[in-house]
């Protein structure tokens, strides 16, 4: 049996430049009142993000019904569309 098959921990590729993001889904943003500006500090106070050491990315899972101004490092296209459809805005941090 070849050596690479005998050592399963050595298979595959590990990207050393990978950036781990803190994930927040759009559905979780409904805890904020309508019309508020939501920033990284607000996300920590609400318990949606545990640390500011990693960049924050907003994903599009869930629904949002009221307008918010959301500030984060990254947005998925579906999250930006859902926030805009509810009447809100997105800002890059």
C-alpha positions as a printed Julia matrix, in Angstrom:
93×3 Matrix{Float64}:
   0.0    0.0    0.0
   1.43   3.44  -0.9
   2.63   5.66   1.91
   0.07   8.43   1.24
  -2.79   5.95   1.76
  -1.32   4.75   5.03
  -1.21   8.3    6.44
  -4.79   9.66   6.26
  -3.98  12.87   8.14
  -1.68  13.93   5.29
  -4.34  13.84   2.56
  -5.81  16.94   1.02
  -4.81  20.55   1.01
  -4.85  23.18   3.75
  -5.02  26.78   2.58
  -2.75  28.81   4.83
  -4.3   32.09   3.62
  -7.87  31.16   4.61
  -9.78  33.82   6.54
 -12.25  32.58   9.17
 -15.3   34.83   9.46
 -17.89  35.23  12.2
 -21.22  34.32  10.61
 -24.53  36.14  11.18
 -27.69  35.14   9.32
 -30.2   37.75   8.16
 -32.99  36.07  10.13
 -31.13  36.73  13.39
 -31.1   40.49  12.73
 -34.81  40.7   13.51
 -33.95  41.1   17.23
 -33.11  44.76  16.52
 -35.89  47.37  16.37
 -36.82  48.82  12.96
 -34.68  51.65  11.61
 -31.65  51.09  13.84
 -28.04  51.06  12.75
 -26.49  47.68  13.49
 -22.72  47.55  13.84
 -20.21  45.03  15.17
 -20.58  46.3   18.76
 -24.37  45.86  18.59
 -23.92  42.3   17.31
 -21.69  41.47  20.29
 -24.16  42.98  22.78
 -27.0   40.96  21.24
 -24.93  37.76  21.48
 -24.88  37.09  17.73
 -21.08  37.36  17.48
 -18.61  36.29  20.14
 -15.48  38.22  19.1
 -14.3   41.06  16.91
 -11.0   39.33  16.16
 -12.48  37.83  12.99
 -14.29  39.71  10.2
 -18.1   39.56  10.26
 -20.0   38.12   7.3
 -23.78  38.38   6.94
 -25.4   35.44   5.16
 -28.87  35.32   3.59
 -30.54  32.54   5.57
 -33.84  33.61   7.1
 -36.16  36.54   6.53
 -36.06  40.16   7.65
 -39.25  42.21   7.68
 -38.17  45.68   8.85
 -35.5   48.1    7.56
 -32.07  48.16   9.18
 -28.73  49.78   8.38
 -26.24  46.93   8.77
 -22.47  47.44   8.95
 -20.26  44.38   8.46
 -17.06  43.35   6.68
 -18.73  41.12   4.1
 -22.21  40.38   2.78
 -23.45  37.53   0.64
 -25.43  38.65  -2.39
 -28.64  37.11  -1.07
 -28.22  38.87   2.3
 -27.68  42.25   0.64
 -30.75  41.69  -1.55
 -32.95  40.74   1.42
 -31.82  43.75   3.48
 -32.44  46.09   0.53
 -35.85  44.5   -0.16
 -36.88  45.23   3.43
 -35.93  48.88   2.93
 -32.58  48.78   4.7
 -29.0   49.5    3.68
 -25.68  47.67   3.86
 -22.31  49.24   4.66
 -18.87  47.74   4.38
 -16.8   48.12   7.56
